[in-house]
Amino acid sequence: MSKTRPHSMTHIARRMFELLEPICLVTFFADECNDELAALGHRTYWDGYFASRAAPLGRVPAQVVHAAFYNFADGEVARHIPSAWETIPPEASLAARERGSAASLRRILGDELADSPGLVRAADLTTKAATNAPMVGRVMYAGMRSLPVPGDPVARLWHSATMLREHRGDGHIAALVGAGIGGTEAHVLSALDMGIHPPESFGRVHHLPKERLAAVMDGLRERGLVDIEGRFTDAGRETKRRVEALTDELATPPYEALSEAELTELIAALEPITAAVVAAGSQ
């Protein structure tokens, strides 16, 4: 794939994010994955979440998981890692996540679509993209790349979509770090971008101590990114735009492994799959 068309490739990266993200979200929203993790003995949703998503990193301490995940508040990871691995091996949680995610995706799609040639082709091309990007500087992506790719097409599609999600996530963190935006601050800016006001009511942060949220908002005001009412300033909106644009740019390498024809074919193959998952709310 030619690397002389950055605008075209960033558009592709954004379109692929739109198509693949709903497929990845079955892991978090559908019942099967949570049921599989609960059956292992994980006491809460978040025990299973941290134990399974961080598992590709190995038995690392909470500080490493916190750094790699980036957007959780101080102390949240430590409530689950490493305790969630003490009686349940990371490998078991990882396998449960894959089983549950593939099962939910198959249920949502139905046998006709799940067993279709289009899904097989989508899985093959997604895997080609997902296994052909540099790993340097991509901690979560490198962890996923170290795992075997499933043979079943539905599981392979989910696995490769998740590899690409982690690749994009690593790049997004790099963009946030470069812009000096912390994890909780990133949630506030995302809430404002989605039209949520006050941003402190956003589901990813509303549970945090009020003092912590007030300090984050004060910091954003001091930097001129939000105004006295907690809404975007022009500078804040432009900062958010730059972060998203750089995230798209940093997400392009996997898709450079595909030809123009393969990219067109992949998008066409994914569209009915994603439409079905979106219609089900990834649940």
Secondary structure as GFF3:
##gff-version 3
##sequence-region A 1 283
A	DSSP	alpha_helix	6	29	.	.	.	ID=ss1
A	DSSP	alpha_helix	31	40	.	.	.	ID=ss2
A	DSSP	alpha_helix	45	53	.	.	.	ID=ss3
A	DSSP	three_ten_helix	55	57	.	.	.	ID=ss4
A	DSSP	alpha_helix	62	69	.	.	.	ID=ss5
A	DSSP	three_ten_helix	77	79	.	.	.	ID=ss6
A	DSSP	three_ten_helix	83	85	.	.	.	ID=ss7
A	DSSP	alpha_helix	90	114	.	.	.	ID=ss8
A	DSSP	alpha_helix	117	130	.	.	.	ID=ss9
A	DSSP	alpha_helix	139	145	.	.	.	ID=ss10
A	DSSP	alpha_helix	153	179	.	.	.	ID=ss11
A	DSSP	alpha_helix	183	193	.	.	.	ID=ss12
A	DSSP	three_ten_helix	199	201	.	.	.	ID=ss13
A	DSSP	alpha_helix	210	222	.	.	.	ID=ss14
A	DSSP	alpha_helix	234	250	.	.	.	ID=ss15
A	DSSP	three_ten_helix	253	257	.	.	.	ID=ss16
A	DSSP	alpha_helix	260	279	.	.	.	ID=ss17
###
